[in-house]
Amino acid sequence: MHMAPGTALMLSESQRREASRSLLLAEEERHQVPGPSRMWPEMTLDDAYAIAALGIEAKMTAGATVRGRKIGLTSKVMQRSSGIDEPDFGILLDDMFVDDNGSVPHDRYCVPRAELELAFVMGQPLRGPGLSTEDVLAATEHVVASIEIIDARAEDPRTIFDTVADNGAAAGVVLGTERFDPGVFDLPWVGAMMQRNGEIEETGLAAGVLGHPARAVSWLAQKLVGFGEAIEPGQVILAGSFVRPVWAEPGDHLVGDFGPMGTVSVQFT
């Protein structure tokens, strides 16, 4: 991921690399560290994306491959609480994916939480600007129910700059096995319940994602123009959560029940 020329970078290259190394070490050792905004309060959102890009670059050098992207902060209430007026995004790598109904060690993460989202698997490239929700749906091969595992490697108090630098808190993805043509359902009306150990913790409608989850994908395609990139065929795009994050503890079994779209689940061991 490359920054566009002329972006508002306030930190030096060495400062951004130091921030990236700190977050990578936190992820590797499973302990939180102070976010880069505590060290450098003058940092900008462009600095944060540049720090995230350095982390992804290091992981790809070590053998990871990009499988898609995740979009966060897609609800008005979350944007207001973060002091911003647009979503954010992170990169999904191949080693983040967990089989549906599979299990993951809880100690793989620092403080894991889980969200429910619709995942768009792209059949055609999407390049902004000016994309409509219809353009997104036409380019989508199928949609699936998903659980996103998020993890904060930056400790509280965190800012939006810390979360973006931390690759949008991306940590894990569980995709449902039932695939659907994007035109089968009126996607804003897709609802889901998050169950933890048999009890319903959260419920929501996909309309909570910018009014229509495909609108989030359209936003991402537009945002990527500034990085000289596009959404590519085969990529998995998590459109954003429409429930509040649910904490995951060792032994927890989380199930996302999407009704006619089926269920998706993961066990934390």
C-alpha positions in Angstrom: 0.0 0.0 0.0 1.6 3.3 -1.1 0.8 6.8 0.0 -0.2 9.3 -2.7 2.3 12.1 -3.3 1.7 15.3 -1.3 -0.2 13.7 1.5 -0.1 15.3 5.0 2.7 13.3 6.7 4.0 15.0 9.9 6.2 12.2 11.2 9.6 11.3 9.8 10.2 8.0 8.1 12.2 6.8 11.1 9.3 7.7 13.5 6.8 5.8 11.3 9.1 2.8 11.3 9.5 2.9 15.0 5.7 3.0 15.5 5.3 0.1 13.1 7.9 -2.0 14.9 6.2 -1.3 18.2 2.8 -2.5 17.0 4.3 -5.5 15.2 6.1 -6.5 18.4 2.9 -6.1 20.4 1.1 -8.4 18.0 3.9 -10.9 18.1 4.2 -11.0 21.9 0.5 -10.6 22.6 0.7 -7.5 24.8 -0.6 -4.0 24.3 1.7 -1.0 23.9 1.1 2.7 24.0 -0.3 3.9 20.7 1.8 6.1 18.4 -0.4 9.1 19.0 0.8 9.1 22.7 4.4 9.4 21.4 3.7 11.7 18.5 0.5 13.7 19.1 1.2 15.7 15.9 0.7 12.6 13.7 -2.0 12.7 11.0 -4.3 10.1 9.5 -2.0 9.9 6.6 0.8 9.0 9.0 -1.4 6.3 10.5 -2.1 4.7 7.1 1.6 4.9 6.3 2.5 3.1 9.6 -0.1 0.4 8.8 1.4 0.0 5.3 4.9 -0.6 6.8 3.5 -3.3 9.0 1.8 -5.0 6.1 5.0 -4.7 4.0 6.9 -6.5 6.8 4.4 -9.3 7.0 4.4 -9.8 3.2 8.2 -9.9 3.3 7.8 -12.7 5.8 5.4 -14.6 3.5 1.9 -13.3 4.1 -0.4 -12.5 1.2 -3.2 -10.0 0.9 -6.7 -11.6 0.6 -8.8 -8.4 1.0 -9.7 -5.5 3.2 -11.9 -4.6 6.1 -13.8 -1.4 6.6 -14.4 0.0 10.0 -16.2 2.9 11.7 -19.2 2.6 9.3 -21.8 3.7 11.8 -22.6 7.3 12.7 -22.3 6.7 16.4 -18.8 5.1 16.0 -17.7 8.0 13.8 -18.9 10.5 16.3 -17.2 8.7 19.2 -13.9 8.7 17.2 -14.2 12.3 16.1 -14.1 11.6 12.4 -16.7 11.8 9.6 -15.7 8.8 7.4 -14.9 5.1 7.9 -11.4 3.6 8.0 -9.9 0.5 6.5 -7.3 -2.2 7.1 -5.7 -5.1 5.1 -6.8 -8.7 5.4 -3.9 -11.2 5.2 -4.2 -14.9 4.5 -3.1 -16.0 7.9 -6.1 -14.1 9.5 -8.7 -16.5 8.0 -10.3 -19.1 10.3 -12.5 -21.9 9.1 -16.2 -21.6 9.9 -17.0 -23.6 13.0 -13.3 -23.8 13.7 -11.3 -22.8 16.7 -8.6 -20.3 17.5 -6.3 -20.0 20.6 -7.4 -17.1 22.7 -3.8 -16.3 23.4 -3.2 -15.6 19.7 -4.6 -12.1 20.5 -4.2 -9.3 23.0 -7.8 -8.4 23.8 -10.0 -10.1 21.1 -13.5 -9.0 20.3 -15.9 -10.1 17.6 -18.2 -8.4 15.2 -20.8 -9.5 12.6 -20.5 -8.3 9.1 -21.4 -9.0 5.5 -18.4 -10.0 3.4 -18.3 -9.1 -0.3 -16.2 -11.5 -2.5 -15.4 -9.6 -5.6 -15.8 -11.0 -9.1 -14.6 -7.9 -11.0 -12.3 -5.0 -10.1 -13.7 -1.9 -8.5 -11.9 1.4 -9.2 -13.3 4.7 -7.9 -14.5 7.4 -8.1 -18.2 7.7 -8.8 -19.2 4.1 -8.0 -22.8 3.5 -7.0 -24.1 0.7 -4.8 -25.4 -0.9 -8.1 -21.8 -0.9 -9.4 -20.6 -2.6 -6.3 -23.3 -5.3 -6.5 -22.6 -5.9 -10.2 -18.9 -6.4 -9.4 -19.6 -8.8 -6.5 -19.4 -12.5 -7.1 -21.1 -13.4 -3.9 -21.8 -12.2 -0.3 -21.4 -14.3 2.8 -22.0 -14.0 6.5 -18.9 -13.3 8.5 -17.4 -12.8 12.0 -14.5 -10.4 12.2 -12.1 -10.8 15.1 -10.7 -7.5 16.0 -7.8 -6.9 18.4 -6.2 -3.8 19.8 -2.5 -3.9 19.9 -2.5 -0.2 21.1 -3.6 0.2 24.7 -6.2 2.6 26.0 -6.7 5.5 25.6 -6.6 5.0 21.9 -7.4 7.5 19.1 -8.5 6.9 15.6 -4.8 7.4 14.6 -3.8 4.5 16.7 -6.4 2.2 15.3 -5.6 3.0 11.7 -1.9 2.6 12.4 -2.8 -0.8 13.9 -4.2 -1.9 10.5 -7.7 -1.1 11.6 -7.5 -3.6 14.5 -7.8 -6.4 11.9 -7.0 -9.8 13.5 -9.2 -12.6 12.2 -11.9 -13.5 9.7 -14.4 -16.3 9.8 -16.5 -16.6 6.6 -19.7 -18.5 6.4 -19.9 -21.5 4.0 -23.2 -20.4 2.3 -22.7 -18.1 -0.6 -25.4 -15.8 -2.0 -25.8 -13.8 -5.1 -25.8 -10.1 -3.9 -29.2 -9.6 -5.5 -31.0 -12.4 -3.6 -31.5 -10.2 -0.5 -32.3 -6.6 0.2 -29.0 -6.2 1.9 -29.8 -3.3 4.2 -32.5 -5.5 5.8 -30.2 -8.4 6.5 -30.2 -8.9 10.2 -28.1 -11.0 12.5 -27.7 -12.0 16.2 -24.4 -12.6 18.0 -24.7 -15.4 20.5 -22.0 -16.2 23.0 -22.3 -19.6 24.7 -25.9 -19.8 23.7 -27.0 -16.3 24.9 -27.8 -13.5 22.5 -25.3 -10.6 23.1 -26.0 -8.2 20.2 -28.4 -7.8 17.3 -28.4 -5.5 14.3 -29.4 -4.7 10.7 -26.9 -4.3 7.9 -28.5 -0.9 7.2 -26.3 0.3 10.1 -23.4 0.2 7.7 -23.7 3.6 5.9 -27.4 2.8 5.1 -26.3 0.0 2.8 -23.3 -2.2 3.2 -22.4 -1.9 -0.5 -22.0 1.9 0.1 -19.1 1.1 2.4 -17.4 -0.9 -0.4 -18.0 2.0 -2.8 -16.4 4.3 -0.2 -13.4 2.0 0.0 -12.9 1.9 -3.8 -12.9 5.7 -3.7 -10.5 5.9 -0.8 -8.0 3.6 -2.5 -7.7 6.0 -5.4 -5.5 8.1 -3.2 -3.2 5.1 -2.6 -3.0 4.2 -6.3 -4.9 1.0 -5.7 -8.2 -0.7 -6.4 -10.3 -3.5 -5.1 -9.3 -6.6 -7.1 -11.2 -9.7 -8.2 -11.2 -12.5 -5.6 -10.6 -10.1 -2.7 -12.8 -10.4 0.4 -14.2 -7.1 1.6 -15.6 -6.9 5.1 -18.2 -4.1 4.8 -18.3 -3.1 8.4 -20.0 -4.3 11.6 -23.6 -3.7 12.4 -23.4 -4.9 16.0 -21.3 -3.7 18.9 -18.1 -5.7 19.4 -18.5 -8.7 21.7 -15.7 -9.6 24.1 -14.2 -13.1 23.6 -12.8 -15.1 26.6 -11.1 -18.5 26.6 -13.7 -21.2 26.1 -16.3 -18.9 24.5 -18.2 -20.2 21.5 -19.5 -17.3 19.3 -22.2 -17.8 16.7 -23.5 -15.2 14.2 -27.0 -16.2 13.2 -27.9 -14.4 10.0 -31.3 -16.1 9.6 -31.8 -17.0 5.9 -28.1 -16.4 5.2 -27.2 -19.1 7.7 -24.8 -19.1 10.6 -21.1 -18.6 11.1 -19.2 -19.6 14.3 -15.9 -19.7 16.0 -14.6 -21.3 19.3 -11.9 -19.6 21.4 -9.7 -22.2 23.1 
